[in-house]
Amino acid sequence: MTKGWFFGGGKEDSSTVTSHESHAAGKVHSSAAIFPYTWDQIFVAFWLRYPNPYSHHVLSEDVVERHLTTDNKLVTKRLLSKTSRIPHWAERFVQGPAMVFVVEESVIDLATRSMMTYTRNLGYKKVMTVDEKCWYRSRLQDASTTELVRTARIESHVFGFAKPIQTFGIERYKRNTGRTHSGFLHVLADLFPSAEENQEIAQEPLAKRIAALGERADAVREAARRAREMAKIKTSDFLHTSRTPSSDNSSA
C-alpha cells in the first residue's frame, strides 16, 4: 500500500481528523453519502465509473496490479491520468503540462461487504498532495442502500504559500467530489434500472463477477475508442472538404 497519513505512515485517530483546521500538516475534509443501491451494485459499478458525462477530466485508467488474498479480499492498484486546470496565481509553482497521474488502491472485503479505496496524486507533489480515503459499506439499517464515508487531507509545504494553497485545494476537492458523486450515480442508474438485476449479481461467484466486469469494461472502452476514431474521421473529412476548391471555382 502507498505510504501516507492513513496508509500506515502516520497516525489515523480521531484527534488527527477533528483538529484539521489548526493542524500544521494540512487541512482535512470529511463527508458522507448514502447511495440508494446495494453494496453488490456499488461493487460492480465502481469498476465502470469511466467514462461518464461528469468525467471529461479523466483521460485514462489502467490496472497495474490485481490479486485475491488468501482471506478472499480483492486488492487492486490502478493508475489514472487526469487534467488539472491550474489557476493563474499558481503557475509560478507549476511547470509542464496540466495533467496529473493519480494512483488508486482498493481493498474489497466480501465477508464484511465493504470496500476501502486509497488515492494519492503522483504529480505536483512539491506543490500540494491530496490523500483520499473512501469507505463503502452496506448499511445495517437498510441493506438496499450503501454508505460512503470520504476523508481527504490536503498538504502543501511551499514556503509562504502553504495556507492559501491548502485552502484552494480543499475548495477544488469539494467541487471535484461533487462531480464524482454525480458521475457515479449516472453510471449506477444506467447499469441498474431494475432491482431484479441486483439479485442476479449477488448470486454470481466472485471470480465470475470479476471476469464479467473485465469484459464489460473492455466493451465500454472499445466503444469509446471507436467513437473517438469516428470523430477524427469526420473532422478530417470536414477539413478536407473545406480546403478543396469547388468545381465552379476551379473552372473560373
C-alpha positions in Angstrom: 0.0 0.0 0.0 1.0 3.6 -0.6 2.5 5.2 2.5 0.8 8.3 3.8 -1.1 9.7 6.7 -3.8 7.0 6.5 -1.7 4.4 4.6 0.2 3.3 7.6 2.8 6.0 7.5 1.2 8.1 10.2 -1.4 8.1 12.9 -5.1 7.7 12.0 -7.1 8.7 15.0 -10.0 10.9 15.9 -7.7 13.7 17.2 -5.9 14.0 13.9 -9.2 14.3 12.0 -11.0 16.7 14.3 -8.1 19.1 14.7 -7.6 19.6 11.0 -8.3 23.3 10.8 -5.3 24.1 13.0 -3.2 21.1 12.1 0.2 22.2 10.8 0.4 19.3 8.4 -2.5 20.3 6.3 -6.3 20.5 6.0 -8.8 17.7 6.3 -12.2 17.5 4.7 -14.7 14.7 5.5 -18.1 13.9 4.0 -20.6 11.1 3.9 -23.2 10.0 1.4 -25.8 7.3 1.1 -26.4 5.6 -2.3 -29.9 4.1 -2.9 -28.1 1.0 -4.3 -27.0 -2.3 -2.7 -23.4 -3.0 -1.9 -23.3 -5.6 -4.8 -24.4 -2.9 -7.2 -21.8 -0.5 -5.9 -19.1 -3.2 -6.2 -19.9 -3.7 -9.9 -20.4 -0.1 -10.8 -17.1 1.0 -9.2 -15.1 -0.5 -12.0 -17.2 1.0 -14.7 -17.3 4.6 -13.4 -15.4 6.0 -16.5 -16.4 7.3 -19.0 -19.4 9.2 -17.8 -20.8 12.7 -18.6 -19.1 14.2 -15.5 -15.6 12.7 -16.0 -14.2 14.5 -19.0 -11.2 15.4 -16.9 -10.3 11.7 -16.6 -8.0 10.8 -19.6 -7.1 7.2 -18.9 -7.2 4.4 -16.4 -5.0 1.3 -16.2 -4.9 -1.6 -13.8 -1.4 -2.0 -12.6 -1.9 -4.9 -10.2 -4.8 -7.1 -9.1 -4.9 -10.2 -6.9 -7.1 -12.1 -4.5 -5.7 -12.6 -1.0 -5.9 -15.8 1.0 -8.8 -14.4 3.0 -10.8 -13.6 -0.2 -10.1 -9.9 -0.5 -9.7 -8.3 -3.9 -6.7 -5.9 -4.0 -6.3 -3.7 -7.0 -3.9 -0.9 -7.9 -4.8 1.4 -10.8 -3.1 4.4 -12.4 -5.3 7.2 -13.7 -4.3 10.3 -15.6 -6.4 13.5 -15.2 -6.4 17.0 -16.5 -5.8 19.6 -13.8 -6.6 23.2 -14.5 -4.1 25.5 -12.8 -5.2 29.0 -11.7 -3.0 31.9 -12.9 -1.6 32.6 -9.4 -0.3 29.0 -9.1 1.5 29.0 -12.5 4.7 30.2 -10.8 4.8 26.9 -8.8 3.9 24.5 -11.6 5.7 23.8 -14.9 4.8 21.4 -17.6 1.5 20.0 -18.9 -1.7 20.5 -16.9 -2.1 16.8 -16.4 -1.5 14.7 -13.2 -1.2 11.0 -12.6 -3.1 9.5 -9.6 -2.6 6.1 -8.0 -5.7 4.4 -6.6 -5.5 1.3 -4.4 -8.6 -0.6 -3.3 -9.4 -3.5 -1.0 -12.7 -5.2 -1.3 -13.8 -7.5 1.6 -16.7 -9.7 0.7 -17.0 -11.0 4.2 -17.8 -7.6 5.7 -19.4 -6.3 2.4 -17.1 -3.3 2.4 -14.6 -1.6 0.1 -11.8 0.7 1.0 -10.1 2.9 -1.6 -6.9 5.0 -1.2 -5.9 7.7 -3.7 -2.9 10.0 -3.9 -1.6 12.3 -6.6 1.8 11.5 -8.1 2.2 14.8 -9.9 2.6 18.3 -8.4 3.6 16.7 -5.1 6.1 19.5 -4.4 3.2 22.0 -4.5 0.4 20.0 -3.0 -0.5 16.4 -2.1 -4.1 15.1 -1.9 -4.6 11.9 0.1 -8.1 10.5 0.0 -9.7 7.5 1.7 -13.2 6.3 0.8 -15.0 3.6 2.7 -18.1 2.0 1.1 -20.1 -0.4 3.3 -23.5 -2.0 3.3 -25.8 -0.2 5.8 -27.0 -2.4 8.6 -30.2 -0.3 8.9 -31.1 -0.9 5.2 -29.3 -3.4 3.1 -30.7 -1.9 0.0 -28.5 1.1 0.5 -24.8 1.7 0.7 -22.9 4.3 2.8 -19.8 6.2 1.7 -17.5 7.9 4.1 -14.9 10.0 2.4 -11.9 11.7 4.1 -9.1 13.7 2.4 -6.1 15.5 3.6 -4.5 18.3 1.5 -1.0 19.3 2.4 1.4 21.9 1.0 4.9 22.8 2.1 5.5 25.8 -0.3 7.2 28.4 1.9 4.9 31.4 2.5 2.1 30.0 0.4 1.2 26.7 2.1 -2.0 28.0 3.7 -3.6 29.6 0.6 -2.6 26.5 -1.5 -4.3 24.2 1.0 -7.4 26.3 1.1 -7.6 26.3 -2.7 -7.0 22.5 -2.6 -9.9 21.9 -0.2 -12.3 24.0 -2.3 -11.3 22.3 -5.5 -11.6 18.9 -3.8 -15.2 19.7 -2.7 -16.1 20.7 -6.3 -14.5 17.6 -7.8 -16.1 15.2 -5.3 -19.5 16.7 -6.3 -18.8 15.8 -9.9 -17.5 12.4 -8.9 -20.7 11.7 -7.0 -22.9 12.8 -9.9 -21.0 10.7 -12.3 -21.2 7.6 -10.1 -24.9 8.0 -9.8 -25.2 8.3 -13.5 -23.3 5.0 -14.1 -25.4 3.3 -11.4 -28.7 4.4 -13.0 -27.5 3.1 -16.4 -26.4 -0.2 -15.0 -29.3 -1.0 -12.7 -32.6 0.3 -13.9 -34.4 -2.5 -12.0 -34.0 -4.3 -8.7 -34.0 -7.8 -10.3 -30.5 -7.2 -11.8 -29.1 -6.9 -8.3 -30.4 -10.4 -7.4 -28.6 -11.9 -10.4 -25.3 -10.1 -9.4 -25.5 -11.3 -5.8 -25.8 -14.9 -6.9 -22.7 -14.9 -9.0 -19.4 -16.2 -7.6 -16.6 -13.6 -7.2 -14.4 -15.0 -10.0 -17.2 -14.8 -12.4 -18.2 -11.3 -11.4 -14.6 -10.1 -11.9 -14.4 -11.7 -15.3 -17.7 -10.2 -16.3 -16.6 -6.8 -15.1 -13.4 -7.0 -17.2 -15.4 -7.9 -20.3 -17.9 -5.1 -19.8 -15.2 -2.6 -19.1 -13.4 -3.6 -22.2 -16.6 -3.3 -24.2 -17.2 0.2 -22.9 -13.6 1.3 -23.6 -13.8 -0.2 -27.1 -17.0 1.7 -27.8 -15.4 4.9 -26.6 -12.3 4.3 -28.8 -14.5 3.8 -31.8 -16.4 6.9 -31.1 -13.2 8.9 -30.9 -11.9 7.4 -34.1 -15.2 8.2 -35.9 -15.0 11.8 -34.6 -11.4 12.1 -36.0 -12.5 10.8 -39.4 -15.5 13.2 -39.6 -13.3 16.1 -38.6 -10.7 15.1 -41.2 -13.3 14.8 -43.9 -14.8 18.2 -43.0 -11.4 19.9 -43.1 -10.6 18.2 -46.4 -13.8 19.3 -47.9 -13.5 22.9 -46.7 -10.0 23.2 -48.1 -10.8 21.6 -51.5 -11.9 24.2 -54.2 -15.3 23.5 -55.7 -15.6 22.6 -59.4 -17.1 26.1 -60.1 -14.2 27.8 -58.5 -11.7 25.7 -60.4 -13.2 26.5 -63.8 -13.5 30.2 -63.1 
